[in-house]
Amino acid sequence: MDKKFDKAAFKEKLEASGEFPMLYMFKFIVPTGTEHEIAALFPKNEVVLKPSSGGKYISTTIQVMMDSADQIIHIYERASDIEGLISF
């Protein structure tokens, strides 16, 4: 992940957005062929895939019941290790 990530500010926003547990929607864009790495982060949840018009990328959407802001942040930190991740 190239961008600076302000974990404290993000956690504050998450906690202000509602009460936990909450249904949270994760969205990631990854190169085609690496979508299985996103799916591995959510082994018990449905991962909705949508290929880009050129076929180079896959948009993934996952809705998951999360127990805390820290749990959400942990998923984003793990996802940031996926090579070629261009959006989250």
N, C-alpha and C positions, 0 to 999 in steps of 0.2 A: 504494500500500500504506500503510494508516494505522497499522498496528502497528509498533512498533520491532522491528527484526530484528537479532538478535545473531549476526552472520555467523561470528565466531570460535567461539562456543559450538556453533553448528550444524555447522560444519566439524569440530570436535572429535568430536561425536556420530557424524557420518558416518564418520569415519576409525576410530572405535572399533567400529563395527558390522560390520566385516569388511574383507577385502582387496579392493583394486581390481585389475583391473576387476571390477565386480559388476553384477548385474541389479537395477535400481532401479525402483520403481513410483511414478510421478507421478500425483497425483489433483488435479483442479481442478474447481470449480463456477463456471460462468459463465452470464450471461443467454443465453437462447435466441437464436440468431442470431450469437453471437460465438464459437461453438465452432471455426469455421475459423481463428481467431487462435491457439487452442491447437494445432490441427493443424499450423499453419505452423511451430511450434517443433520439430516432430518430423516432418519431411518424409519420412523413410524408415521410419517406424514406424506400426503400426496404432494408431489412437485409438478406444477403445471408448466409445461415447456411451450415456448413460442419461438420458432426460428425467425431470424431476420430475413428481410426480403432478398438479400444477397447470399444467405446461407452460411455466412462466416461466423455468426454469433447466435447464441440461444439466450432468450430471456426466460428467467425462472421466477415463479411466484409460489410462495409457500405460506399458508396460514397456520399458525401454531399458537396453542394456548401457552402463555409464558407466565412464570411465577414471580419474576422480578426484573427490574431494569438490568441488573448485573447479568442475568441469564441471557438477555437479548444482546448485551455488549459482548459477552463471551462468544456467541455465534458469529457476530461480525468480526471479531478478532481472528477466529479460526478461518473464516471465509477469506480474510485478507491474505492468507498464505497461498491461495489458489492462483497459480500462474495464469496471467492473462485476464484476470478479473478486471473489468473496465468500469463497472458501475455497481453501486450498492447504496 
